[in-house]
Structures are given as C-alpha cells and as structure tokens.
Amino acid sequence: MSINTSSGTKYYIGGTTAIDYSSDANAIDDFEALTWVEIGEVEDGGEYGDEAADVTFQSLSDSRVRHLKGARDAGVLALVFGDDPLNAGQIALKAAEQTKFDYNFKVEYEDAPDETYSSSVDYFRAKVQSVRKQVGAGDNVVRRTANLGISTPILTVEPALITP
C-alpha cells in the first residue's frame, strides 16, 4: 500500500447513541449502523491518537528515574473549517458544544489502493469542547475551530476488498 495526501478526507458527526465497546467488532457494527452528517468545508483535521502518560519513579538506591506507561489519552482534535452557517454538520457541532454529552464521530480517508478496495475509516466518541470563530484580516476566510475531546479508543477500519 502507498502513502496518501489528506485531500478527500471527510469528517462526520453522529448523535449521542451509545456504542457497545465490549469488543471492537461490536463497536464498529454500532458505529456503521448510525446516520452521519458531514461537517463541511474542513481545512485542517488536526492531530489525534493514543499517547500513554509518562509515569516516573525515582529509585533512591541507584539514582535512576524509571519511566512507565500510564493512562492512554487519544487527545483533543482541533478541527478547523470554513464557517458555513447553513452547513448541517457545522450546525450539529455548534449544538453539541452546548451539551455535556459524548457524540459519535467518523473520519473517512480517501486512501483505497485502487477501485476494488474501500477507504479506511476511524470512529470515536468525543465531547465538543468549543467551536471558536477566527475572523482574521480583510482577505481571510472566516473559520471556526472545534475542539473535540476524545474519550474513547479510536477504532480504525482498514481498506478492504470490495465484494460485488
């Protein structure tokens, strides 16, 4: 498989429907059964993914600090998009920011190796922590940044052969 650009990546918001995380397969089935609304005009998909906390211990006997892996954090995705007040996905993001609930998200990449394969998809749940407006100078496009605090594992469905 080859590397790809970010072009063609699409971001979606679902509702607050609970997901069964008893297994990855159950969770993916639940995510795939949802209705999704595309968040339009995304310019920058930010950075996200698990990172373990650095837990340290200092041993007196040998004066060494030991590093251990602690809790995993999928991060806060800073999603930047051109402000379109009529885009259904952006409207849903703004409404989600007004609540304290986790919402379902889907990221669909345009990375199929050829027409016989599907593209990969990431699924996760997150709280919409903010949807801030960036006005900028005269010739700037008005943008918004939505910070999505990811609170679940990120489940990836890799490209798969499409069966007719």
N, CA, C and O of each residue as an XYZ file, in Angstrom:
656
protein
N       0.842     -1.172      0.000
C       0.000      0.000      0.000
C       0.888      1.237      0.000
O       1.967      1.222      0.594
N       0.456      2.289     -0.648
C       1.261      3.501     -0.733
C       0.741      4.558      0.230
O      -0.341      4.426      0.802
N       1.538      5.611      0.395
C       1.113      6.728      1.241
C       0.151      7.608      0.446
O       0.081      7.510     -0.780
N      -0.593      8.469      1.151
C      -1.599      9.326      0.523
C      -1.545     10.721      1.099
O      -0.931     10.953      2.141
N      -2.197     11.656      0.411
C      -2.372     13.001      0.950
C      -3.641     13.027      1.799
O      -4.400     12.059      1.830
N      -3.856     14.120      2.471
C      -5.062     14.301      3.281
C      -6.266     14.674      2.427
O      -7.406     14.584      2.885
N      -6.021     15.092      1.189
C      -7.112     15.513      0.314
C      -8.157     14.420      0.200
O      -7.829     13.240      0.067
N      -9.407     14.821      0.252
C     -10.513     13.879      0.144
C     -10.992     13.339      1.479
O     -11.997     12.630      1.528
N     -10.285     13.661      2.577
C     -10.712     13.202      3.894
C     -11.991     13.927      4.286
O     -12.116     15.137      4.094
N     -12.943     13.172      4.839
C     -14.234     13.737      5.250
C     -14.476     13.440      6.718
O     -14.122     12.377      7.228
N     -15.090     14.414      7.384
C     -15.396     14.320      8.809
C     -16.906     14.348      8.993
O     -17.613     15.117      8.341
N     -17.392     13.484      9.904
C     -18.829     13.366     10.136
C     -19.124     13.389     11.628
O     -18.313     12.959     12.449
N     -20.296     13.899     11.957
C     -20.796     13.842     13.323
C     -22.069     13.003     13.326
O     -22.905     13.116     12.430
N     -22.202     12.167     14.341
C     -23.415     11.389     14.551
C     -24.097     11.926     15.795
O     -23.749     13.008     16.268
N     -25.025     11.219     16.317
C     -25.696     11.649     17.533
C     -24.966     11.176     18.766
O     -23.756     10.951     18.754
N     -25.731     11.030     19.830
C     -25.180     10.616     21.118
C     -25.467      9.142     21.413
O     -25.289      8.688     22.543
N     -25.910      8.400     20.402
C     -26.234      6.979     20.580
C     -25.077      6.242     21.243
O     -23.928      6.368     20.819
N     -25.384      5.477     22.280
C     -24.359      4.711     22.989
C     -23.766      3.636     22.073
O     -24.460      3.082     21.220
N     -22.507      3.358     22.256
C     -21.777      2.363     21.469
C     -21.358      1.234     22.405
O     -20.879      1.483     23.511
N     -21.538     -0.002     21.957
C     -21.164     -1.184     22.736
C     -19.683     -1.475     22.517
O     -19.296     -2.003     21.474
N     -18.859     -1.129     23.499
C     -17.416     -1.327     23.402
C     -16.968     -2.657     24.001
O     -15.794     -2.811     24.337
N     -17.883     -3.626     24.143
C     -17.483     -4.916     24.704
C     -16.476     -5.633     23.800
O     -15.712     -6.482     24.259
N     -16.484     -5.282     22.514
C     -15.453     -5.755     21.581
C     -15.340     -4.722     20.469
O     -16.275     -3.962     20.221
N     -14.196     -4.698     19.804
C     -14.024     -3.765     18.688
C     -15.063     -4.027     17.606
O     -15.604     -3.087     17.025
N     -15.346     -5.302     17.331
C     -16.310     -5.658     16.280
C     -17.703     -5.141     16.613
O     -18.392     -4.618     15.738
N     -18.129     -5.282     17.877
C     -19.443     -4.765     18.278
C     -19.500     -3.249     18.126
O     -20.486     -2.702     17.631
N     -18.440     -2.578     18.554
C     -18.412     -1.118     18.473
C     -18.449     -0.662     17.014
O     -19.191      0.260     16.675
N     -17.660     -1.294     16.154
C     -17.655     -0.922     14.736
C     -19.028     -1.162     14.117
O     -19.503     -0.334     13.340
N     -19.672     -2.280     14.447
C     -21.031     -2.538     13.952
C     -21.989     -1.428     14.390
O     -22.802     -0.958     13.594
N     -21.893     -1.010     15.653
C     -22.754      0.071     16.148
C     -22.483      1.378     15.403
O     -23.415      2.074     15.002
N     -21.197      1.709     15.221
C     -20.858      2.938     14.502
C     -21.382      2.884     13.065
O     -21.937      3.864     12.568
N     -21.206      1.748     12.404
C     -21.606      1.642     10.996
C     -23.116      1.685     10.809
O     -23.588      1.947      9.703
N     -23.886      1.433     11.866
C     -25.344      1.478     11.783
C     -25.905      2.896     11.962
O     -27.100      3.120     11.765
N     -25.054      3.839     12.332
C     -25.518      5.203     12.612
C     -25.752      6.008     11.337
O     -25.247      5.684     10.263
N     -26.533      7.062     11.499
C     -26.717      8.059     10.439
C     -25.701      9.169     10.693
O     -25.561      9.648     11.818
N     -24.999      9.571      9.645
C     -23.914     10.550      9.773
C     -24.241     11.817      9.011
O     -24.909     11.777      7.978
N     -23.762     12.955      9.530
C     -23.903     14.254      8.873
C     -22.489     14.773      8.624
O     -21.690     14.895      9.552
N     -22.192     15.078      7.362
C     -20.840     15.558      7.031
C     -20.631     16.982      7.533
O     -21.494     17.848      7.386
N     -19.461     17.198      8.128
C     -19.045     18.534      8.550
C     -18.348     19.152      7.348
O     -17.274     18.703      6.948
N     -18.954     20.177      6.775
C     -18.459     20.743      5.525
C     -17.291     21.692      5.691
O     -17.054     22.244      6.765
N     -16.569     21.865      4.595
C     -15.502     22.864      4.457
C     -14.351     22.691      5.445
O     -13.769     23.678      5.893
N     -14.017     21.440      5.791
C     -12.895     21.205      6.706
C     -11.587     21.533      5.992
O     -11.336     21.075      4.877
N     -10.773     22.327      6.651
C      -9.478     22.731      6.106
C      -8.325     21.953      6.742
O      -7.348     21.626      6.069
N      -8.440     21.658      8.036
C      -7.354     21.010      8.767
C      -7.956     20.036      9.769
O      -8.751     20.417     10.628
N      -7.562     18.767      9.644
C      -8.098     17.722     10.504
C      -7.346     17.512     11.795
O      -7.665     16.596     12.553
N      -6.363     18.333     12.060
C      -5.665     18.248     13.331
C      -4.898     16.958     13.540
O      -4.568     16.251     12.589
N      -4.625     16.668     14.783
C      -3.831     15.512     15.184
C      -4.559     14.807     16.315
O      -5.055     15.452     17.238
N      -4.623     13.491     16.244
C      -5.229     12.722     17.323
C      -4.672     11.318     17.317
O      -4.094     10.868     16.327
N      -4.849     10.634     18.422
C      -4.358      9.266     18.560
C      -3.805      9.033     19.948
O      -3.361      9.966     20.618
N      -3.834      7.792     20.374
C      -3.428      7.455     21.733
C      -1.976      7.798     22.034
O      -1.078      7.625     21.209
N      -1.788      8.289     23.248
C      -0.461      8.538     23.799
C      -0.534      8.172     25.277
O      -1.446      8.605     25.981
N       0.406      7.392     25.742
C       0.437      6.996     27.153
C       1.067      8.096     27.986
O       2.031      8.736     27.566
N       0.508      8.309     29.177
C       1.095      9.255     30.119
C       2.445      8.710     30.585
O       2.635      7.501     30.718
N       3.370      9.628     30.827
C       4.686      9.251     31.336
C       4.613      9.233     32.858
O       4.498     10.280     33.495
N       4.681      8.041     33.432
C       4.664      7.883     34.882
C       6.103      7.605     35.315
O       6.738      6.669     34.830
N       6.606      8.429     36.231
C       8.010      8.266     36.630
C       8.129      7.792     38.078
O       7.252      8.022     38.911
N       9.224      7.136     38.334
C       9.577      6.651     39.665
C      11.078      6.859     39.832
O      11.873      6.446     38.988
N      11.452      7.504     40.928
C      12.880      7.735     41.174
C      13.359      6.783     42.252
O      12.896      6.825     43.391
N      14.283      5.934     41.879
C      14.855      4.960     42.805
C      15.996      5.613     43.580
O      16.913      6.189     42.994
N      15.923      5.512     44.900
C      16.989      6.088     45.726
C      18.284      5.296     45.614
O      19.372      5.871     45.633
N      18.167      3.985     45.499
C      19.367      3.150     45.542
C      20.296      3.354     44.355
O      21.514      3.304     44.526
N      19.766      3.582     43.159
C      20.654      3.759     42.006
C      20.519      5.133     41.347
O      21.098      5.366     40.286
N      19.771      6.031     41.955
C      19.610      7.405     41.456
C      19.127      7.458     40.004
O      19.534      8.326     39.231
N      18.265      6.526     39.654
C      17.728      6.486     38.290
C      16.237      6.753     38.317
O      15.519      6.336     39.226
N      15.799      7.458     37.300
C      14.361      7.649     37.104
C      13.882      6.585     36.128
O      14.452      6.402     35.053
N      12.849      5.906     36.514
C      12.251      4.906     35.634
C      10.994      5.497     35.003
O      10.222      6.192     35.664
N      10.802      5.217     33.736
C       9.631      5.696     33.010
C       8.705      4.521     32.737
O       9.119      3.490     32.206
N       7.455      4.696     33.107
C       6.433      3.686     32.894
C       5.315      4.299     32.064
O       5.168      5.519     31.999
N       4.538      3.441     31.438
C       3.403      3.912     30.643
C       2.161      3.954     31.519
O       1.801      2.965     32.157
N       1.516      5.105     31.540
C       0.304      5.276     32.327
C      -0.939      5.251     31.451
O      -0.981      4.585     30.417
N      -1.941      5.987     31.886
C      -3.233      6.032     31.184
C      -3.060      6.537     29.757
O      -2.192      7.362     29.472
N      -3.901      6.027     28.874
C      -3.840      6.411     27.465
C      -4.791      7.569     27.207
O      -5.891      7.618     27.757
N      -4.358      8.498     26.367
C      -5.133      9.698     26.042
C      -5.145      9.848     24.525
O      -4.089      9.977     23.906
N      -6.341      9.831     23.921
C      -6.457      9.977     22.465
C      -6.360     11.426     22.022
O      -6.262     11.701     20.826
N      -6.385     12.352     22.964
C      -6.128     13.744     22.645
C      -7.369     14.581     22.366
O      -8.507     14.134     22.507
N      -7.092     15.815     21.965
C      -8.122     16.771     21.573
C      -7.866     17.119     20.115
O      -6.829     17.688     19.773
N      -8.817     16.774     19.263
C      -8.696     17.049     17.839
C      -9.175     18.478     17.582
O     -10.322     18.809     17.885
N      -8.313     19.318     17.030
C      -8.670     20.690     16.676
C      -9.068     20.705     15.197
O      -8.214     20.772     14.313
N     -10.359     20.643     14.949
C     -10.904     20.574     13.590
C     -11.168     21.994     13.095
O     -12.004     22.701     13.658
N     -10.460     22.415     12.043
C     -10.592     23.768     11.504
C     -11.403     23.708     10.217
O     -11.127     22.891      9.339
N     -12.413     24.584     10.108
C     -13.257     24.580      8.915
C     -13.703     25.998      8.575
O     -13.807     26.863      9.444
N     -13.966     26.214      7.282
C     -14.513     27.485      6.824
C     -15.928     27.611      7.354
O     -16.728     26.684      7.219
N     -16.246     28.754      7.958
C     -17.542     28.957      8.615
C     -18.668     29.035      7.591
O     -18.744     29.992      6.820
N     -19.534     28.037      7.582
C     -20.714     27.996      6.718
C     -21.929     27.838      7.621
O     -22.236     26.722      8.040
N     -22.627     28.923      7.931
C     -23.720     28.854      8.898
C     -24.901     27.982      8.468
O     -25.785     27.707      9.278
N     -24.928     27.544      7.209
C     -26.022     26.700      6.735
C     -25.631     25.232      6.590
O     -26.468     24.409      6.220
N     -24.372     24.889      6.876
C     -23.923     23.505      6.767
C     -24.454     22.698      7.948
O     -24.230     23.056      9.104
N     -25.157     21.611      7.651
C     -25.797     20.797      8.691
C     -24.793     20.231      9.691
O     -25.085     20.172     10.885
N     -23.622     19.817      9.227
C     -22.604     19.276     10.131
C     -22.070     20.332     11.086
O     -21.858     20.062     12.268
N     -21.853     21.537     10.569
C     -21.382     22.626     11.427
C     -22.460     23.032     12.430
O     -22.155     23.349     13.579
N     -23.704     23.023     11.999
C     -24.817     23.322     12.907
C     -24.857     22.282     14.024
O     -25.052     22.627     15.190
N     -24.674     21.004     13.668
C     -24.672     19.929     14.667
C     -23.511     20.085     15.647
O     -23.681     19.847     16.843
N     -22.334     20.481     15.159
C     -21.190     20.713     16.047
C     -21.484     21.817     17.050
O     -21.199     21.672     18.239
N     -22.058     22.925     16.573
C     -22.376     24.048     17.462
C     -23.391     23.626     18.514
O     -23.272     24.009     19.678
N     -24.386     22.843     18.119
C     -25.387     22.358     19.078
C     -24.748     21.411     20.089
O     -25.076     21.461     21.274
N     -23.830     20.543     19.630
C     -23.159     19.591     20.516
C     -22.301     20.317     21.549
O     -22.167     19.852     22.681
N     -21.727     21.439     21.169
C     -20.881     22.196     22.093
C     -21.695     22.708     23.287
O     -21.146     22.942     24.364
N     -22.977     22.877     23.095
C     -23.842     23.382     24.169
C     -24.228     22.306     25.180
O     -24.894     22.603     26.173
N     -23.816     21.052     24.937
C     -24.179     19.950     25.829
C     -22.938     19.401     26.538
O     -21.811     19.808     26.256
N     -23.174     18.475     27.456
C     -22.070     17.817     28.165
C     -21.880     16.382     27.695
O     -21.166     15.616     28.340
N     -22.508     16.002     26.577
C     -22.545     14.614     26.145
C     -21.442     14.272     25.146
O     -20.909     15.142     24.457
N     -21.116     12.975     25.087
C     -20.218     12.460     24.059
C     -21.009     12.260     22.776
O     -22.134     11.759     22.798
N     -20.414     12.655     21.663
C     -21.006     12.471     20.336
C     -20.144     11.496     19.552
O     -18.957     11.328     19.832
N     -20.751     10.865     18.578
C     -20.046      9.919     17.707
C     -19.441     10.671     16.529
O     -20.064     11.571     15.966
N     -18.217     10.289     16.164
C     -17.518     10.907     15.039
C     -16.948      9.838     14.118
O     -16.585      8.740     14.540
N     -16.886     10.203     12.854
C     -16.353      9.320     11.813
C     -15.415     10.146     10.938
O     -15.745     11.263     10.537
N     -14.247      9.585     10.648
C     -13.296     10.214      9.727
C     -13.067      9.214      8.607
O     -12.633      8.086      8.841
N     -13.363      9.639      7.396
C     -13.244      8.757      6.234
C     -12.129      9.279      5.331
O     -12.182     10.404      4.836
N     -11.123      8.437      5.130
C      -9.959      8.822      4.334
C     -10.144      8.387      2.887
O     -10.851      7.417      2.614
N      -9.523      9.088      1.975
C      -9.530      8.688      0.567
C      -8.200      7.982      0.302
O      -7.294      8.544     -0.312
N      -8.104      6.740      0.778
C      -6.832      6.029      0.708
C      -6.951      4.613      0.149
O      -6.057      3.790      0.347
N      -8.043      4.329     -0.543
C      -8.179      2.999     -1.147
C      -7.042      2.800     -2.147
O      -6.762      3.694     -2.945
N      -6.387      1.643     -2.116
C      -5.260      1.418     -3.023
C      -5.668      1.382     -4.493
O      -4.867      1.714     -5.366
N      -6.904      0.981     -4.771
C      -7.457      1.045     -6.128
C      -8.974      0.902     -6.022
O      -9.516      0.802     -4.922
N      -9.655      0.891     -7.163
C     -11.130      0.905     -7.165
C     -11.764     -0.375     -6.618
O     -12.976     -0.413     -6.403
N     -10.986     -1.399     -6.394
C     -11.541     -2.649     -5.857
C     -11.532     -2.671     -4.326
O     -11.973     -3.645     -3.717
N     -11.032     -1.602     -3.707
C     -10.937     -1.524     -2.243
C     -11.765     -0.365     -1.700
O     -12.013      0.625     -2.388
N     -12.184     -0.517     -0.448
C     -12.807      0.593      0.273
C     -11.700      1.454      0.875
O     -10.541      1.043      0.927
N     -12.066      2.644      1.327
C     -11.131      3.511      2.040
C     -11.186      3.206      3.527
O     -12.146      2.600      4.002
N     -10.171      3.619      4.258
C     -10.167      3.387      5.705
C     -11.028      4.431      6.414
O     -11.274      5.519      5.894
N     -11.479      4.065      7.619
C     -12.374      4.902      8.412
C     -11.938      4.819      9.871
O     -11.580      3.746     10.357
N     -11.968      5.957     10.568
C     -11.765      5.992     12.021
C     -13.095      6.332     12.680
O     -13.856      7.151     12.166
N     -13.372      5.702     13.818
C     -14.555      6.000     14.616
C     -14.120      6.301     16.044
O     -13.193      5.677     16.560
N     -14.789      7.254     16.677
C     -14.539      7.556     18.090
C     -15.686      8.393     18.645
O     -16.540      8.878     17.904
N     -15.684      8.548     19.968
C     -16.648      9.410     20.653
C     -15.882     10.552     21.301
O     -14.768     10.370     21.792
N     -16.495     11.733     21.296
C     -15.819     12.907     21.852
C     -16.839     13.932     22.329
O     -17.985     13.966     21.879
N     -16.382     14.761     23.250
C     -17.159     15.921     23.663
C     -16.713     17.105     22.811
O     -15.517     17.314     22.609
N     -17.671     17.876     22.313
C     -17.328     19.091     21.567
C     -17.088     20.168     22.625
O     -18.028     20.703     23.213
N     -15.814     20.472     22.852
C     -15.429     21.368     23.943
C     -15.532     22.840     23.577
O     -15.729     23.686     24.449
N     -15.400     23.151     22.291
C     -15.519     24.539     21.848
C     -15.736     24.566     20.337
O     -15.374     23.631     19.623
N     -16.331     25.653     19.875
C     -16.440     25.934     18.436
C     -16.176     27.431     18.316
O     -17.100     28.243     18.350
N     -14.904     27.780     18.177
C     -14.493     29.184     18.207
C     -14.334     29.752     16.805
O     -13.867     29.072     15.891
N     -14.730     31.006     16.652
C     -14.658     31.703     15.370
C     -13.333     32.445     15.253
O     -12.866     33.063     16.210
N     -12.724     32.371     14.042
C     -11.494     33.089     13.731
C     -11.800     34.036     12.568
O     -12.007     33.594     11.438
N     -11.826     35.320     12.849
C     -12.179     36.293     11.813
C     -10.973     36.655     10.956
O     -11.064     36.618      9.729
N      -9.861     36.998     11.564
C      -8.652     37.337     10.821
C      -8.716     38.705     10.154
O      -9.501     39.569     10.547
N      -7.877     38.886      9.138
C      -7.766     40.166      8.435
C      -8.686     40.202      7.217
O      -9.468     39.279      6.989
N      -8.584     41.274      6.443
C      -9.500     41.568      5.347
C      -9.763     40.456      4.341
O     -10.923     40.186      4.033
N      -8.744     39.811      3.823
C      -8.943     38.792      2.802
C      -8.938     37.368      3.357
O      -8.798     36.410      2.596
N      -9.088     37.223      4.651
C      -9.138     35.885      5.250
C     -10.531     35.285      5.104
O     -11.533     36.000      5.090
N     -10.576     33.984      4.996
C     -11.849     33.264      5.086
C     -12.167     33.148      6.577
O     -11.291     32.802      7.370
N     -13.402     33.431      6.962
C     -13.804     33.258      8.356
C     -13.832     31.762      8.633
O     -14.467     30.989      7.915
N     -13.134     31.376      9.681
C     -13.007     29.967     10.037
C     -13.532     29.741     11.447
O     -13.752     30.676     12.217
N     -13.722     28.468     11.751
C     -14.018     28.043     13.119
C     -13.099     26.878     13.455
O     -12.692     26.115     12.579
N     -12.778     26.754     14.748
C     -12.034     25.604     15.246
C     -12.897     24.926     16.295
O     -13.269     25.535     17.298
N     -13.209     23.669     16.054
C     -13.946     22.863     17.020
C     -12.964     21.939     17.716
O     -12.290     21.148     17.057
N     -12.870     22.025     19.023
C     -12.008     21.133     19.789
C     -12.835     19.949     20.263
O     -13.807     20.102     21.002
N     -12.424     18.754     19.818
C     -13.127     17.523     20.148
C     -12.289     16.731     21.145
O     -11.246     16.185     20.785
N     -12.736     16.667     22.389
C     -12.036     15.921     23.435
C     -12.403     14.446     23.337
O     -13.491     14.043     23.748
N     -11.501     13.650     22.796
C     -11.782     12.235     22.511
C     -11.715     11.437     23.810
O     -10.731     11.496     24.548
N     -12.783     10.693     24.069
C     -12.876      9.977     25.342
C     -12.929      8.457     25.200
O     -13.162      7.753     26.183
N     -12.716      7.948     23.990
C     -12.772      6.507     23.752
C     -11.566      6.082     22.913
O     -10.831      6.923     22.395
N     -11.376      4.783     22.787
C     -10.365      4.339     21.823
C     -10.783      4.767     20.415
O     -11.969      4.929     20.131
N      -9.796      4.947     19.545
C     -10.080      5.237     18.137
C     -10.045      3.904     17.408
O      -9.028      3.210     17.398
N     -11.164      3.561     16.804
C     -11.269      2.286     16.085
C     -11.087      2.550     14.607
O     -11.776      3.395     14.035
N     -10.159      1.831     13.980
C      -9.870      2.011     12.563
C     -10.325      0.795     11.784
O     -10.010     -0.343     12.135
N     -11.076      1.054     10.715
C     -11.442      0.011      9.755
C     -10.521      0.226      8.566
O     -10.619      1.237      7.871
N      -9.630     -0.724      8.336
C      -8.634     -0.617      7.257
C      -9.289     -0.848      5.889
O     -10.370     -1.431      5.813
N      -8.634     -0.389      4.802
C      -9.170     -0.660      3.471
C      -9.401     -2.158      3.279
O      -8.590     -2.986      3.695
N     -10.516     -2.484      2.645
C     -10.850     -3.897      2.425
C     -11.309     -4.099      0.988
O     -11.849     -3.189      0.359
N     -11.088     -5.290      0.489
C     -11.521     -5.645     -0.849
C     -13.045     -5.560     -0.926
O     -13.747     -6.125     -0.088
N     -13.539     -4.864     -1.916
C     -14.986     -4.714     -2.100
C     -15.494     -5.943     -2.841
O     -15.008     -6.274     -3.923
N     -16.465     -6.609     -2.255
C     -17.060     -7.777     -2.905
C     -18.320     -7.352     -3.634
O     -19.156     -6.650     -3.065
N     -18.470     -7.776     -4.906
C     -19.659     -7.354     -5.676
C     -20.940     -7.952     -5.144
O     -22.015     -7.691     -5.684
